[in-house]
């Protein structure tokens, strides 16, 4: 769920993640267009848009078919946009496990 599939930490870059996930049965998917982190006006404003809602529906539909994991590496989760995605899913009564 990145706007840009890269990271300051090498093994979290898209290419590296795809490589180390190969053969594990885990697919790397990028939902950056709809759920990525950078949006003008801030993410709290963005969650009210139809594009965000479309991304949430896409994520929920995907989770109905297979196990889904949302991962991040922020030191403090309060500063990660995925926290807002999780909060939105929780409001919709979407249940899961946090590992």
C-alpha positions as MATLAB code, in Angstrom:
seq = 'XXXXXXXXXXXXXXXXXXXXXXXXXXXXXXXXXXXXXXXXXXXXXXXXXXXXXXXXXXXXXXXXXXXXXXXXXXXXXXXXXXXXXXXXXXXXXXXXXXX';
ca = [
       0.000    0.000    0.000;
       2.548    2.419   -1.193;
       2.249    5.327   -3.547;
       5.833    4.630   -4.570;
       7.061    0.978   -4.335;
      10.401    1.752   -2.732;
      11.872    2.033    0.743;
      14.833    3.527    2.555;
      15.463   -0.015    3.806;
      16.659   -2.213    0.933;
      14.796   -5.423    1.741;
      11.453   -3.538    1.812;
      11.800   -2.339   -1.772;
       9.317   -3.911   -4.191;
      11.965   -5.793   -6.162;
      13.551   -7.234   -3.027;
      10.233   -8.227   -1.472;
       9.147   -9.957   -4.676;
      12.459  -11.840   -4.721;
      12.376  -13.052   -1.119;
       8.675  -13.935   -1.339;
       9.217  -16.033   -4.488;
       8.365  -19.654   -3.822;
       6.663  -18.973   -0.477;
       3.126  -18.898   -1.849;
       2.916  -15.217   -0.915;
       2.265  -12.639   -3.620;
       3.398   -9.034   -3.416;
       0.593   -6.730   -4.487;
       0.741   -2.989   -4.849;
      -2.492   -1.079   -4.144;
      -0.783    2.272   -4.448;
      -3.273    3.920   -6.781;
      -6.111    3.586   -4.282;
      -4.517    2.966   -0.866;
      -1.028    4.425   -1.213;
       0.235    6.840    1.403;
       0.894   10.124   -0.359;
      -2.065   12.351   -1.200;
      -2.316   16.112   -1.438;
      -4.255   17.426    1.515;
      -3.221   14.505    3.714;
      -4.427   10.961    4.162;
      -7.115   11.838    6.726;
      -8.811   13.894    4.016;
      -8.184   11.216    1.382;
     -10.048    8.480    3.327;
     -13.285   10.364    2.571;
     -12.882    9.992   -1.203;
     -14.487    7.500   -3.574;
     -11.046    6.334   -4.714;
     -10.117    5.339   -1.152;
     -13.461    3.559   -0.737;
     -12.812    1.679   -3.992;
      -9.420    0.604   -2.638;
     -10.986   -0.631    0.601;
     -13.536   -2.660   -1.377;
     -10.731   -4.120   -3.500;
      -8.820   -5.074   -0.342;
     -11.880   -6.654    1.294;
     -12.738   -8.621   -1.859;
      -9.154   -9.843   -2.081;
      -9.272  -10.909    1.574;
     -12.412  -12.945    0.887;
     -10.411  -15.038   -1.597;
      -7.060  -15.349    0.171;
      -5.158  -14.355    3.270;
      -3.998  -10.730    3.194;
      -1.230   -9.070    5.140;
      -0.693   -5.334    5.481;
       2.854   -4.652    6.556;
       4.763   -1.533    7.433;
       8.063   -0.603    9.029;
       7.372    2.731   10.702;
       8.990    3.033   14.095;
       5.785    4.511   15.444;
       2.549    3.194   13.880;
       0.841    6.528   14.643;
       2.733    7.962   11.674;
       1.801    5.282    9.133;
      -1.152    5.704    6.780;
      -1.885    1.979    7.084;
      -3.123    2.704   10.603;
      -5.938    4.741    9.040;
      -6.705    1.866    6.654;
      -6.877   -0.528    9.618;
      -9.125    1.861   11.532;
     -11.450    2.080    8.529;
     -11.587   -1.723    8.245;
     -12.331   -1.986   11.951;
     -15.242    0.487   11.601;
     -16.600   -1.804    8.869;
     -16.312   -4.752   11.295;
     -13.646   -6.442    9.171;
     -11.885   -8.832   11.527;
      -8.421  -10.276   11.270;
      -5.318  -11.128   13.188;
      -2.367   -8.892   13.876;
       0.948  -10.693   14.018;
];
